[in-house]
């Protein structure tokens, strides 16, 4: 028992407990303060449900620490198949919440299949990418990993949950890079997103310059003409398609939803799709250095900010705890991400490395998009803040990945014993 106690990384557990506690405090504020009178009775129970899910997740972490490392490698493919089946079942019999058909009613609770699919997919992809032999065809394994990530992404898109699908797509370059994918190839994969962002911001000239720079860099680094051509087609094609789609293909309301984050105060956006963002930025900005105080935020307690306990929960933190509170939250996230990377690096086995990369990838994508969304740097697409936003399925899914990484690190000496 003493040896087990020494090997467990309590600093990571502290960071996890810290962000979960921040979420509980923010959820309590939105459901028990003055804003509660504007909320449906079911939403008023969010704090109690999240608190119970937090206890369940703590128990899950403790239980996971008793499993040997070989267990996770053996169940990787069956678990992946199970979550894909769950996503398919959700399409058939799932319930719609907020326009997305992503929920399965178990009677005693509702689960969001798309969230449960994240740890299952990371587990399966990690097993695939670390099962190849040194002399095997790396391209075949890379393509297999891409397919494994695209399948849940497509099924989730069919559920009308674009935000969650983006997480799986974002994992493609992250996990392939961690498995040894060259930087030029990874840059080729993310270049369309980079130039497309500037086109949406109506900065097409910057997108063109970046496209030329990226294409030149990839050709210089690889020395392969076909890579330069692919880079040019990827960046140039994205610029052209995005510009045409925004001007000639998409309906006006679709264009407004995409572009509203660029100037939410504009008359054509402020009272419509830009309203949420205007209120969120007002809440965060009014918090000042130390905030207005717990349950004292005028924007959040007046229920002006929508989805306060889920997608826009960072607005509550920014208004009630100010810049200082926001920095504390970001510091906890930074500590958690850095520690997970370090835990994976300390285990001299690729499976543990890939699990850590997958977990960090999921968390980073969520944090980046959510914070960009509530501050007006990215479109509002419905991505929760991991461990902080309300949602039992999301909390359990995110915690399960962390628990596996903790267990693999704690039992890192067992890898050499098993000879794999």
C-alpha positions in Angstrom: 0.0 0.0 0.0 2.8 2.4 0.8 4.4 1.8 -2.7 1.0 2.5 -4.4 0.6 5.7 -2.4 4.0 7.0 -3.4 3.5 6.3 -7.1 0.2 8.0 -7.5 0.5 11.6 -8.9 -1.4 13.7 -6.4 -0.5 16.9 -8.1 -2.6 15.9 -11.1 -5.5 14.9 -8.8 -5.2 18.3 -7.2 -5.5 20.1 -10.5 -8.5 17.9 -11.4 -10.2 18.5 -8.1 -9.5 22.3 -8.5 -11.2 22.7 -11.8 -14.2 20.5 -10.8 -14.6 22.6 -7.6 -14.5 25.8 -9.7 -17.3 24.3 -11.9 -19.4 23.4 -8.8 -19.0 26.9 -7.4 -20.0 28.5 -10.7 -23.0 26.2 -11.2 -24.2 26.8 -7.7 -24.1 30.6 -8.4 -26.2 30.3 -11.5 -28.7 27.9 -10.0 -29.0 29.3 -6.4 -28.5 33.0 -6.8 -31.0 35.6 -8.1 -30.8 34.0 -11.6 -32.6 30.9 -10.3 -36.0 32.5 -10.5 -35.6 32.8 -14.3 -34.7 29.1 -14.7 -36.9 26.0 -15.1 -37.1 23.8 -12.1 -35.1 21.1 -13.8 -32.2 23.5 -14.4 -32.3 24.6 -10.8 -31.2 21.1 -9.9 -28.0 21.2 -11.9 -25.8 21.8 -8.9 -27.1 18.8 -7.0 -26.7 16.5 -10.1 -23.2 17.8 -10.9 -22.2 17.3 -7.3 -23.4 13.7 -7.4 -21.6 13.1 -10.7 -18.4 14.5 -9.1 -18.6 11.9 -6.4 -19.2 9.2 -9.0 -16.2 10.4 -11.0 -14.0 10.3 -7.8 -15.1 6.8 -7.2 -14.4 6.0 -10.9 -10.8 7.3 -10.5 -10.2 5.2 -7.4 -11.6 2.1 -9.0 -9.6 2.5 -12.2 -6.3 2.6 -10.2 -6.8 -1.1 -9.4 -6.7 -2.3 -13.0 -3.5 -3.6 -14.5 -2.1 -1.9 -17.6 -2.8 -4.9 -19.9 -6.5 -4.5 -19.2 -6.8 -1.3 -21.0 -5.0 -2.6 -24.1 -7.2 -5.7 -24.2 -10.5 -3.7 -24.0 -9.4 -0.9 -26.4 -11.0 -2.3 -29.6 -14.1 -3.7 -27.9 -14.7 -0.4 -26.1 -14.3 1.5 -29.4 -16.8 -0.9 -31.1 -19.2 -0.4 -28.2 -19.1 3.4 -28.4 -19.6 3.4 -32.2 -22.6 1.1 -31.6 -23.9 3.5 -28.9 -23.6 6.4 -31.4 -25.6 4.4 -34.0 -28.2 3.5 -31.4 -28.5 7.2 -30.4 -29.3 8.0 -34.1 -32.1 5.4 -34.0 -33.8 6.0 -30.6 -32.0 9.0 -29.1 -33.7 12.1 -27.7 -33.1 15.6 -29.0 -31.9 18.3 -26.5 -31.0 21.7 -27.8 -31.5 20.6 -31.4 -29.0 17.7 -31.1 -30.2 14.1 -31.1 -27.4 13.1 -28.8 -29.1 11.6 -25.7 -30.2 8.2 -24.5 -32.7 8.0 -21.7 -31.8 5.2 -19.2 -34.7 5.9 -17.0 -32.6 6.9 -13.9 -30.4 9.2 -16.0 -29.6 10.5 -19.4 -26.3 10.0 -21.1 -24.8 11.9 -24.0 -23.4 9.2 -26.3 -21.1 11.7 -28.1 -19.3 12.4 -24.8 -18.9 8.8 -23.9 -17.4 8.2 -27.3 -14.4 10.4 -26.6 -12.5 8.2 -24.2 -13.5 5.1 -26.1 -12.2 6.5 -29.4 -9.0 7.7 -27.8 -8.4 4.3 -26.3 -9.0 2.5 -29.6 -6.8 4.9 -31.6 -4.0 4.7 -29.0 -4.1 0.9 -29.3 -3.9 1.0 -33.1 -1.1 3.5 -33.4 1.0 1.7 -30.8 0.5 -1.8 -32.2 2.6 -1.3 -35.3 6.0 -2.9 -35.6 9.1 -0.8 -36.3 9.3 -2.2 -39.9 5.6 -1.9 -40.7 3.8 0.5 -43.0 3.3 3.7 -41.0 0.9 5.1 -43.7 -1.5 2.2 -43.3 -1.7 2.8 -39.5 -2.1 6.5 -40.0 -5.0 6.0 -42.4 -6.5 3.5 -40.0 -6.4 6.1 -37.2 -7.9 8.8 -39.3 -10.8 6.4 -40.2 -11.3 5.5 -36.6 -11.6 9.2 -35.7 -13.8 10.1 -38.7 -16.4 7.4 -38.0 -17.6 8.9 -34.7 -17.2 12.4 -36.1 -19.6 11.6 -39.0 -22.1 9.9 -36.7 -22.1 12.9 -34.3 -22.6 15.3 -37.3 -25.6 13.2 -38.2 -26.9 13.9 -34.7 -26.6 17.6 -35.5 -23.8 18.2 -32.9 -21.2 20.0 -34.9 -19.2 21.2 -31.9 -18.5 17.8 -30.5 -17.7 16.4 -34.0 -15.0 19.1 -34.3 -13.3 17.6 -31.3 -12.8 14.3 -33.1 -11.6 16.0 -36.2 -9.1 18.1 -34.1 -7.7 14.9 -32.6 -6.5 13.7 -36.0 -3.4 15.9 -36.3 -2.7 15.8 -32.6 -2.6 12.0 -32.2 -0.8 11.5 -35.5 1.8 14.0 -34.6 2.3 12.4 -31.2 2.8 9.1 -32.9 5.6 10.4 -35.1 3.9 12.2 -37.9 6.3 14.8 -39.4 5.6 18.4 -38.7 5.1 19.4 -42.4 2.4 16.7 -42.8 0.7 17.9 -39.6 0.9 21.5 -40.9 -0.7 20.3 -44.1 -3.6 18.9 -42.1 -4.3 22.0 -40.1 -3.5 24.6 -42.8 -7.1 24.7 -44.2 -8.5 25.6 -40.7 -5.9 28.4 -40.3 -6.6 30.1 -43.7 -10.3 29.5 -43.5 -10.4 31.4 -40.1 -9.0 34.6 -41.7 -11.4 34.3 -44.7 -14.3 34.3 -42.3 -12.9 37.3 -40.6 -12.8 39.0 -44.1 -9.0 39.1 -44.0 -8.6 37.2 -47.2 -5.3 38.9 -48.0 -3.8 37.5 -44.8 -5.2 34.1 -45.6 -3.5 34.2 -49.0 -0.1 35.3 -47.5 -0.3 32.5 -44.9 -1.2 30.0 -47.6 1.9 31.0 -49.6 4.1 30.8 -46.5 2.8 27.4 -45.4 3.1 26.0 -48.9 6.7 27.3 -49.3 7.6 25.9 -45.8 6.2 22.5 -46.5 8.0 22.2 -49.9 11.2 23.4 -48.3 11.1 21.0 -45.4 10.1 17.9 -47.4 11.8 18.7 -50.7 8.9 16.9 -52.4 7.1 18.6 -55.2 3.8 16.7 -54.6 3.8 17.9 -51.0 4.1 21.5 -52.2 1.2 21.0 -54.7 -1.0 19.4 -52.0 -0.3 22.3 -49.6 -1.1 24.8 -52.4 -4.3 23.0 -53.2 -5.3 22.7 -49.5 -4.8 26.3 -48.7 -5.9 27.8 -52.0 -8.9 25.5 -52.3 -10.0 26.3 -48.7 -9.8 30.1 -49.4 -11.8 29.8 -52.6 -14.4 27.4 -51.2 -14.9 29.4 -48.0 -15.3 32.7 -49.9 -17.7 31.2 -52.4 -19.7 29.5 -49.6 -20.1 32.7 -47.6 -21.1 34.8 -50.6 -23.1 32.4 -52.9 -23.9 29.1 -51.3 -25.0 29.4 -47.6 -28.3 31.0 -46.6 -28.1 34.4 -44.9 -29.0 33.0 -41.5 -26.2 30.5 -41.8 -23.7 33.1 -42.8 -24.8 35.3 -39.9 -24.2 32.5 -37.4 -20.7 31.8 -38.7 -19.7 35.5 -39.0 -21.4 37.0 -36.0 -18.4 36.4 -33.7 -16.3 38.8 -35.8 -18.5 41.8 -34.8 -21.4 40.8 -32.5 -22.2 44.4 -31.8 -23.1 45.0 -35.5 -26.8 45.9 -35.9 -27.5 42.8 -38.0 -26.1 40.5 -35.3 -26.7 42.2 -31.9 -30.3 41.3 -31.5 -30.0 37.9 -33.1 -27.2 35.4 -33.3 -24.7 37.9 -31.7 -26.8 38.5 -28.6 -25.3 35.6 -26.6 -21.8 36.8 -27.4 -22.5 40.4 -26.6 -23.9 39.5 -23.1 -21.0 37.1 -22.5 -18.3 39.7 -23.3 -20.2 42.2 -21.2 -20.2 39.9 -18.2 -16.5 39.0 -18.5 -15.5 42.6 -19.1 -17.5 44.0 -16.2 -15.8 41.7 -13.7 -12.7 43.9 -13.6 -9.7 42.7 -11.6 -11.3 40.9 -8.7 -14.9 40.5 -9.9 -18.3 41.6 -8.4 -18.4 38.8 -5.9 -20.0 35.4 -5.5 -23.6 35.4 -6.8 -23.3 39.2 -7.3 -22.8 39.4 -11.1 -25.4 41.6 -12.7 -25.2 40.1 -16.2 -25.2 36.4 -15.0 -27.6 36.8 -12.1 -30.0 38.7 -14.4 -30.0 35.7 -16.7 -28.8 37.8 -19.6 -26.1 35.3 -20.5 -27.7 32.2 -21.9 -26.5 28.6 -21.1 -24.7 29.9 -18.0 -24.1 26.6 -16.4 -22.9 24.9 -19.6 -21.3 26.5 -22.7 -21.0 30.1 -21.2 -20.0 29.1 -17.6 -16.7 31.0 -18.0 -18.7 34.2 -18.2 -19.9 33.6 -14.7 -16.3 33.1 -13.5 -15.1 36.2 -15.3 -17.9 38.5 -13.9 -18.0 37.2 -10.3 -14.3 36.5 -9.8 -12.7 38.9 -12.3 -9.4 38.7 -14.0 -7.8 37.1 -10.9 -10.3 34.3 -10.8 -10.1 33.7 -14.5 -6.3 33.5 -14.3 -6.6 31.0 -11.4 -8.8 28.8 -13.5 -6.5 29.0 -16.5 -3.5 28.2 -14.2 -5.3 25.0 -13.0 -6.0 24.0 -16.5 -2.4 24.7 -17.5 -1.1 22.6 -14.5 -3.4 19.7 -15.4 -2.4 19.7 -19.1 1.4 20.0 -18.3 1.2 17.2 -15.7 -0.6 14.8 -18.1 2.0 15.4 -20.8 4.7 14.8 -18.2 3.0 11.6 -16.9 2.8 10.2 -20.4 6.5 11.1 -21.1 7.6 9.4 -17.9 6.1 6.1 -19.0 8.5 4.5 -21.4 5.8 2.9 -23.6 4.0 4.4 -26.6 0.5 3.3 -25.4 0.7 5.4 -22.3 2.1 8.3 -24.4 -0.8 8.1 -26.9 -3.4 8.0 -24.1 -1.9 11.1 -22.6 -1.8 12.8 -26.0 -5.4 11.9 -26.6 -6.6 13.2 -23.2 -4.6 16.4 -23.6 -5.9 16.8 -27.1 -9.5 16.5 -26.1 -9.1 18.9 -23.2 -7.1 21.4 -25.2 -9.6 21.5 -28.1 -12.4 22.1 -25.6 -10.6 24.8 -23.7 -9.4 26.6 -26.8 -12.8 26.6 -28.5 -14.9 27.3 -25.4 -12.7 30.3 -24.3 -12.5 31.5 -27.9 -16.3 31.3 -28.1 -17.2 33.2 -24.9 -14.7 35.9 -25.6 -15.6 36.4 -29.3 -12.6 35.0 -30.9 -14.4 32.0 -32.4 -18.0 31.3 -33.5 -20.5 30.1 -30.9 -20.7 26.4 -31.7 -21.7 24.8 -28.3 -18.5 23.4 -26.7 -18.5 23.0 -22.9 -15.5 23.8 -20.7 -14.1 20.5 -19.5 -14.6 19.6 -15.8 -16.2 23.0 -15.3 -19.4 23.1 -17.4 -22.5 21.3 -16.2 -22.9 17.8 -17.7 -22.5 14.4 -16.0 -21.7 12.5 -19.2 -19.0 15.0 -20.1 -17.5 15.0 -16.6 -17.4 11.2 -16.5 -15.9 10.9 -20.0 -13.2 13.5 -19.3 -12.4 12.1 -15.9 -12.2 8.5 -17.3 -9.3 9.5 -19.6 -7.5 11.2 -16.8 -8.0 8.1 -14.6 -6.5 5.8 -17.2 -3.4 8.1 -17.6 -3.0 8.1 -13.8 -3.2 4.3 -13.6 -0.7 3.8 -16.5 1.7 6.2 -14.9 1.3 4.6 -11.5 2.0 1.2 -12.9 4.7 2.3 -15.3 7.1 -0.3 -14.1 4.7 -3.1 -15.1 5.3 -2.4 -18.8 8.7 -4.0 -18.7 7.4 -6.9 -16.8 4.8 -7.7 -19.4 7.4 -7.2 -22.2 5.4 -4.8 -24.3 
